[in-house]
Amino acid sequence: MKKKKIAIVVGVRPHFVKLAAIYPYLVKEHQVKIIHTGQHFDNEMSKVFFDQLSIPDPDFRLNMGSGIHTEQVGRGILDIGYVLNDCRPDCVIVFGDANSSLAGAVAAAKLGLSIAHIEAGARNHDMKLPEEVNRLIIDSVSTFFFCPTEAAGISLGHRGVTQNLFVTGDLLLDSVKKNIETARRKSNILEELGLRSKDYYVLTIHRADNTIEPFAINLIIDTLLETGENVVFPVHPRTRKFLQQTGLEQKILSSSRFILTSPVSYFDILALIENSKLVISDSNGIQREAYFLRRPCVILRDSTEFPETVISGGALMCNLQKDQFQRSLRAENFLSAVFDETRFGDGNSAIKISSILREKL
Ligand code: UD1
């Protein structure tokens, strides 16, 4: 049988992790082309993931870069469109909810190509967030819907999706299961940073709404300084710029409790999370990784696409009021947590998705 052509659009850090999880299965049966939009372009945000997770070099490298969202998405649609029009794949895979995913889905839809959305159906019902807008549009033009959780499947059902909807589980769980042993063996990040297991918090902040004005980060930093805990803070480039512009970087650097680092590799973030006392993050990827590694997590948001982590007591949402944030850090909040990863599948989502695509394409 002639191999089908699949194009996979990736652009941001979490896409590379998901790509690594599914690529080996897809490439066994299909002709696979990787399109890297260039949304994340720094080595630490992109190349290190390709190297560490043995992902082949992208077949197409575009230059979507940064800019206001309309510009980013517009440029993405245009450039991905040219590539897809030339190679006319049987299916275009997009992951999650980033601007790269939206651009890939819209370009494919306008060319009449089949679209497989991995992480379909995740919602937080807040249309102020760019990712929610992206998710809605992507799901409205997709052909195949691969849902990470039952709840995501149900939310799509409510929106009238009845065909080609599959609850296959979360590729991030596949990836954590596959890589955690290697991360334990290979990562030296604790030694490098002079940390002891269960003696520090991990903090990550990257969302636009937390980096528009200094109130939120200032509050987070002040509160964490008062706790006297060690805090490891791998900083996203957007957040780094913001900390520098607002003078907050200096404040953090003057504390011996805070360790500010560049974005860390995949193995290092797994090791940091697994050995942490508590994870504090506005990323839904980190939130899930903490859950899979059985670490408590304070979510720096007031809504989440993955309520499973909260319902089970493993994570707590926190809108940024000082007293609420202080309270959310207490260890007793998480004493009855049940880290039930099976809510996100069995770690074999990649196999399931690729066998469905084999059957359907
Ligand atoms: C994007 C996704 C978000 C995802 C996140 C993963 C959208 C709307 N958001 O957010 O859903 O959770 O990726 O990390 O697509 N920058 C650099 N170097 C890089 C990458 C970014 O300097 O390698 C800077 C950009 O110049 C920009 C800022 O960081 O000013 C934000 O980057 P952008 O790609 O727009 O969005 P993210 O915040 O990374």
Boltz pocket constraint, residues with backbone or C-beta under 6 A from the ligand:
constraints:
  - pocket:
      binder: B
      contacts: [[A, 12], [A, 13], [A, 14], [A, 39], [A, 40], [A, 41], [A, 42], [A, 43], [A, 45], [A, 46], [A, 65], [A, 66], [A, 67], [A, 97], [A, 98], [A, 99], [A, 100], [A, 130], [A, 131], [A, 206], [A, 207], [A, 208], [A, 237], [A, 238], [A, 239], [A, 283]]
      max_distance: 6.0
